[in-house]
Amino acid sequence: IGLAKVAEEETKKTQDALEQAKTERGKAIDLAREAERLAAAAKESEAEANENLEIARNETAKAQKLQVNLEHALLEFIPYRIATALSDNNVERQAEMWADKVDYLTFGINTRSQITGSLRRDLTRWPTRQFLVMTKPNIVKLDNGYELEFPLNYTLLDKNRNPSTGELMVTIRIDPDTKVFSYKSEVLRAKK
């Protein structure tokens, strides 16, 4: 009787262990399925993230291209702004285009007030002035801004309406705020 009882107890323990193993196996299977589902979701999320990353890269490239095009268009406009300012008899408006210090023509570094003083003298001598940009500028990127080179035709009339005409090749350097910090010109032709 003692052996049968021991065998019965051992059978019960074995059955309990088998039941526990089945339960644990079921849990393991459920965990494996959940892991597979999570792995599939992660893979799908990764693919979606990669797709979104590619879209973002494309949109960034488009935005950068638009920025470059806009910047280039603004740079192309600067010579026309300068021609308009030089044609205008408003020295204060002309002063807005100059940096605080400018490498000006052959005079070396001049302050904005020195340049506006020179422009006032020019206006006294030539009260009627017209400057025309003839072509789009050649634009070169510099470390501290841009260099623009362009031909500029001019007609100046003195107080007696006597003309002085010609064409200049103008080279300006502008800072990132589009203020002129260097202004050079070469006479291509002139007639008094």
C-alpha positions in Angstrom: 0.0 0.0 0.0 2.8 2.3 0.7 4.2 1.9 -2.8 0.9 2.5 -4.5 0.5 5.7 -2.5 3.9 6.9 -3.5 3.2 6.0 -7.1 -0.1 7.8 -7.0 1.6 10.9 -5.5 4.4 10.8 -8.1 1.8 10.4 -10.9 -0.1 13.4 -9.5 3.1 15.5 -9.3 3.9 14.4 -12.9 0.4 15.3 -14.1 0.6 18.7 -12.2 4.1 19.3 -13.8 2.6 18.4 -17.3 -0.3 20.8 -16.7 2.1 23.5 -15.6 4.3 22.8 -18.7 1.3 23.0 -21.0 0.3 26.3 -19.4 3.8 27.6 -19.7 4.0 26.4 -23.3 0.8 28.2 -24.1 2.2 31.4 -22.5 5.4 31.0 -24.5 3.4 30.4 -27.7 1.3 33.5 -26.9 4.5 35.6 -26.2 6.1 34.3 -29.5 2.9 35.4 -31.4 3.0 38.8 -29.7 6.7 39.1 -30.5 6.0 38.3 -34.1 3.1 40.8 -34.2 5.3 43.5 -32.6 8.2 42.6 -35.0 5.8 42.9 -38.0 4.5 46.2 -36.6 8.0 47.5 -36.0 9.0 46.5 -39.6 5.9 48.3 -40.9 6.7 51.3 -38.8 10.4 51.3 -39.9 9.2 51.1 -43.6 6.8 54.0 -43.0 9.5 56.0 -41.2 11.9 55.4 -44.1 9.2 56.5 -46.5 8.6 59.6 -44.4 12.3 60.3 -44.2 12.6 60.1 -48.0 9.6 62.5 -48.4 11.2 64.9 -45.9 14.6 64.7 -47.7 12.8 65.5 -51.0 10.8 68.3 -49.5 14.0 69.7 -48.0 15.8 69.5 -51.3 12.9 71.4 -53.0 12.9 74.0 -50.3 16.6 74.5 -50.6 16.3 74.8 -54.4 13.5 77.4 -53.9 15.7 79.3 -51.4 18.6 79.4 -53.8 16.3 80.5 -56.7 14.8 83.2 -54.5 18.2 84.3 -53.3 19.5 84.5 -56.9 16.5 86.5 -58.0 17.0 88.9 -55.1 20.7 89.2 -56.1 19.8 89.9 -59.7 17.5 92.7 -58.5 20.2 94.6 -56.6 21.9 96.3 -59.6 18.4 97.7 -60.6 17.9 99.0 -57.0 21.3 100.7 -57.1 20.6 102.2 -60.6 17.3 103.6 -59.2 19.0 104.9 -56.1 21.7 106.6 -58.1 19.1 108.1 -60.5 17.2 109.5 -57.5 18.0 112.9 -56.1 17.3 111.7 -52.6 20.7 111.2 -50.9 19.2 109.7 -47.8 17.6 107.0 -49.8 20.9 106.4 -51.6 22.6 106.1 -48.2 20.5 103.1 -47.3 22.3 100.9 -49.8 25.8 101.5 -48.3 27.4 99.6 -45.4 28.9 101.7 -42.6 32.4 101.5 -44.3 32.8 101.0 -48.0 35.8 100.4 -50.2 34.7 103.2 -52.6 36.0 103.6 -56.1 39.7 104.6 -55.9 39.3 106.5 -52.6 39.9 103.5 -50.3 37.7 103.0 -47.2 35.0 105.6 -46.9 32.2 106.0 -44.3 28.6 106.2 -45.4 28.6 109.9 -44.6 31.6 110.5 -46.8 29.9 108.7 -49.7 26.7 110.7 -49.2 28.7 113.9 -49.1 30.3 112.9 -52.4 26.9 112.1 -53.9 25.6 115.5 -52.7 28.4 117.2 -54.6 27.6 115.1 -57.7 24.0 116.1 -57.5 25.0 119.8 -57.4 27.1 119.4 -60.5 24.7 116.9 -62.3 21.2 117.5 -61.0 19.6 115.3 -63.6 20.8 111.8 -63.5 19.8 108.5 -65.1 21.4 105.1 -64.6 20.3 102.0 -66.5 21.4 98.4 -65.9 22.0 96.8 -69.3 22.2 93.1 -68.4 21.8 90.7 -65.5 24.8 90.7 -63.2 27.5 88.1 -63.0 27.2 86.8 -59.4 30.0 85.2 -57.4 29.5 83.9 -53.9 32.1 85.2 -51.4 32.8 84.1 -47.8 31.3 87.3 -46.5 28.5 87.9 -49.1 28.4 88.2 -52.9 30.2 90.0 -55.7 28.1 91.4 -58.5 29.4 92.7 -61.8 27.2 94.5 -64.3 27.3 97.2 -67.0 25.7 100.5 -66.1 24.8 103.1 -68.6 24.5 106.7 -67.4 23.2 110.0 -68.7 24.0 113.1 -66.5 22.8 116.6 -67.3 24.3 119.6 -65.7 22.3 122.7 -64.7 22.5 124.0 -68.4 21.2 120.6 -69.6 24.6 119.7 -71.1 24.9 115.9 -71.2 27.6 113.5 -70.1 26.9 109.9 -71.1 28.7 106.7 -71.0 28.9 103.1 -69.7 30.6 101.8 -66.6 31.4 98.2 -65.6 30.4 98.2 -62.0 31.7 95.7 -59.4 30.0 95.7 -56.0 30.4 93.5 -53.0 27.5 93.1 -50.7 27.2 91.7 -47.2 24.5 89.2 -46.2 22.2 92.1 -45.4 22.7 93.3 -49.1 24.6 96.4 -48.0 27.3 97.5 -50.4 30.7 97.3 -48.7 32.8 97.6 -51.9 32.0 99.7 -55.0 34.3 99.9 -58.0 33.7 101.0 -61.5 35.6 101.1 -64.8 34.7 103.5 -67.6 34.0 101.4 -70.7 33.0 104.5 -72.7 32.3 108.1 -72.0 31.2 111.2 -73.9 30.8 114.8 -72.6 
